[in-house]
Amino acid sequence: MGHAVLNDFRAGFFLMVGLAILVFICAIAAISAVMRPARWADRKLAQL
Protein backbone atom coordinates (compact mmCIF):
# COMPACT_ATOMS: atom_id res chain seq x y z
CA MET A 1 0.00 0.00 0.00
CA GLY A 2 2.91 2.34 0.68
CA HIS A 3 4.16 1.88 -2.86
CA ALA A 4 0.80 2.91 -4.31
CA VAL A 5 0.73 6.04 -2.13
CA LEU A 6 4.26 6.94 -3.26
CA ASN A 7 3.22 6.55 -6.91
CA ASP A 8 0.16 8.75 -6.29
CA PHE A 9 2.34 11.47 -4.76
CA ARG A 10 4.81 11.21 -7.64
CA ALA A 11 2.02 11.42 -10.24
CA GLY A 12 0.48 14.40 -8.45
CA PHE A 13 3.86 16.14 -8.25
CA PHE A 14 4.55 15.74 -11.97
CA LEU A 15 0.98 16.82 -12.77
CA MET A 16 1.41 20.01 -10.73
CA VAL A 17 4.81 20.72 -12.29
CA GLY A 18 3.36 20.21 -15.77
CA LEU A 19 0.42 22.50 -15.05
CA ALA A 20 2.74 25.15 -13.58
CA ILE A 21 4.91 25.08 -16.72
CA LEU A 22 1.79 25.34 -18.90
CA VAL A 23 0.51 28.34 -16.92
CA PHE A 24 3.96 29.97 -17.15
CA ILE A 25 4.06 29.53 -20.94
CA CYS A 26 0.53 30.92 -21.28
CA ALA A 27 1.44 33.92 -19.12
CA ILE A 28 4.49 34.67 -21.29
CA ALA A 29 2.35 34.38 -24.44
CA ALA A 30 -0.28 36.72 -22.99
CA ILE A 31 2.33 39.30 -21.97
CA SER A 32 3.98 39.20 -25.39
CA ALA A 33 0.57 39.52 -27.08
CA VAL A 34 -0.20 42.61 -24.99
CA MET A 35 3.24 44.18 -25.50
CA ARG A 36 3.48 43.55 -29.26
CA PRO A 37 0.92 46.24 -30.38
CA ALA A 38 2.78 48.88 -28.37
CA ARG A 39 6.06 47.91 -30.04
CA TRP A 40 4.45 47.99 -33.50
CA ALA A 41 2.97 51.42 -32.71
CA ASP A 42 6.41 52.68 -31.68
CA ARG A 43 7.95 51.37 -34.90
CA LYS A 44 5.28 53.01 -37.08
CA LEU A 45 5.70 56.34 -35.28
CA ALA A 46 9.47 56.10 -35.64
CA GLN A 47 9.17 55.56 -39.42
CA LEU A 48 6.91 58.59 -39.86
C-alpha positions as CSV (number, residue, x, y, z in Angstrom):
1,M,0.0,0.0,0.0
2,G,2.9,2.3,0.7
3,H,4.2,1.9,-2.9
4,A,0.8,2.9,-4.3
5,V,0.7,6.0,-2.1
6,L,4.3,6.9,-3.3
7,N,3.2,6.5,-6.9
8,D,0.2,8.8,-6.3
9,F,2.3,11.5,-4.8
10,R,4.8,11.2,-7.6
11,A,2.0,11.4,-10.2
12,G,0.5,14.4,-8.5
13,F,3.9,16.1,-8.3
14,F,4.5,15.7,-12.0
15,L,1.0,16.8,-12.8
16,M,1.4,20.0,-10.7
17,V,4.8,20.7,-12.3
18,G,3.4,20.2,-15.8
19,L,0.4,22.5,-15.0
20,A,2.7,25.2,-13.6
21,I,4.9,25.1,-16.7
22,L,1.8,25.3,-18.9
23,V,0.5,28.3,-16.9
24,F,4.0,30.0,-17.1
25,I,4.1,29.5,-20.9
26,C,0.5,30.9,-21.3
27,A,1.4,33.9,-19.1
28,I,4.5,34.7,-21.3
29,A,2.4,34.4,-24.4
30,A,-0.3,36.7,-23.0
31,I,2.3,39.3,-22.0
32,S,4.0,39.2,-25.4
33,A,0.6,39.5,-27.1
34,V,-0.2,42.6,-25.0
35,M,3.2,44.2,-25.5
36,R,3.5,43.6,-29.3
37,P,0.9,46.2,-30.4
38,A,2.8,48.9,-28.4
39,R,6.1,47.9,-30.0
40,W,4.4,48.0,-33.5
41,A,3.0,51.4,-32.7
42,D,6.4,52.7,-31.7
43,R,7.9,51.4,-34.9
44,K,5.3,53.0,-37.1
45,L,5.7,56.3,-35.3
46,A,9.5,56.1,-35.6
47,Q,9.2,55.6,-39.4
48,L,6.9,58.6,-39.9
